[in-house]
Amino acid sequence: MPKLFGTDGPRGIAVTDLTCELAMQTGRAAAAVLAKKGGKKAKIIVGKDTRVSSDALEAAVCAGICSVGADAELLGVVPTPAVAHLIKKHGASAGIMISGSHNSAEFNGIKIFSSSGHKLSEDEEEKIEYLVLEAPHKIKLRSHGSVGRVLHCEDALAEYIEHIKTAVGADLSGIRAALDCANGCASYTAERIFSELGADVTVIADSPDGTNINKGCGSTNIQTLMDYVTENGFDCGLAFDGDADRCIAVDETGDMIDGDKLIAIFAKYCKEQGTLEKNTAVVTSMSNHGLFKYARENDITLETSGAGDRYVLERMLEGGYKLGGEQNGHIIFLNDTPTGDGQLTGARLLKIMNDKQLKLSEIAGEMHKLPQVMLNVRIAQSSRELWKNDSVITDFIDQKADLLGDDGRIIVRESGTEPIIRVMLEGSDFVRINEMAMEIAEKIKERCAIGY
């Protein structure tokens, strides 16, 4: 069966690939599968990011939800973690976020959360995929008075902001921070959250026009914030992505603090406070070996999961762990939120700075990263999943791994959301691993025709 879900729900170029028809069918199938059974009419909350296409996809998703008798409650433009958090509070059966996350404006996506606020189980995803792609005729449509309504929530942003402030529970006075909102959802929340917590903040990239989300700004374009922090003498900077579920920091010298360093900082701080559940944090196989070395030196256990926030969360839930995250800045504090939250991450980082009365460079400098190279190789859609069975590619990768030996490692994996192969090498000699990475990338290009 074709796949509708990758790491999240459907994604693609909005309206042409991720069509309004597909969005409606996804909303319809999600409501049919996830709606609570019983006498009370089911409700699904729906949020969106600042892309120009989000309005059209929101309307289509809501049409699908209402067509099977559930109500759709519109939250408006909110961060993705706001949707996950508000599901229980609003008594909803599920939540849907319309967002292309860290991607450029022409892309969009549909993220679906269960009644617990977590990503869907594989079984739930398969049921939705089946109804959308193979058996839409099996969905029972409603008519007359049983059709669902579209409701409007006016307080979603305020509820979410209050939740973050309560979870952080700190006075951030004395910290001067620059916030890069990626012209996305954080444009509506970040200034209020951090200023009401007491920080002296200046906000950039907070003027979304529907087409400028993540454009030259945000967590995937960190150089903008790095320059801004150093040129204006800030204590630190925080960069969010388009839907604000990620955070990458910048210290006062302009150095980037990625998700691996953030996990190191949070794990050690929680251990010192006696709040690191089972003395363990969850990271992915892509995390830098410097993080593992730092954890060993500080008597912290790291559990590993597959790459992708859903796999981090699954491992956390399986093991009863409360802290986890990825190198891209997607950090999960499971005691406070069911998914990654960039603004909660940033506020917690500032709290540690204030508690320790140290500069961010001093805190982050305790962990030393091994040099790492990451290359993305775009492949043809037809080559997805097939490249790993190509012995020419796999033998070439094995040869390079043998040459590298114990001095580093090679990880080659396919993205769960787009036709891209990620080539990652680590080692003590940057020039050497960079050359190897480029050679592997070229071999993949030779064997997998690039599709546009």
Helices and strands as residue ranges (DSSP letters): E 11-13, H 20-34, E 43-48, H 54-67, E 71-77, H 80-89, E 94-98, E 107-113, H 122-133, G 136-138, G 144-146, E 150-152, H 156-168, E 176-180, G 185-188, H 190-196, E 200-204, H 223-232, E 236-240, E 247-251, E 256-257, H 259-273, G 277-279, E 280-284, H 289-297, E 301-305, H 309-319, E 323-325, E 331-333, H 342-356, H 360-364, E 372-378, G 381-383, G 387-389, H 391-404, G 405-407, E 408-414, E 420-427, H 430-447
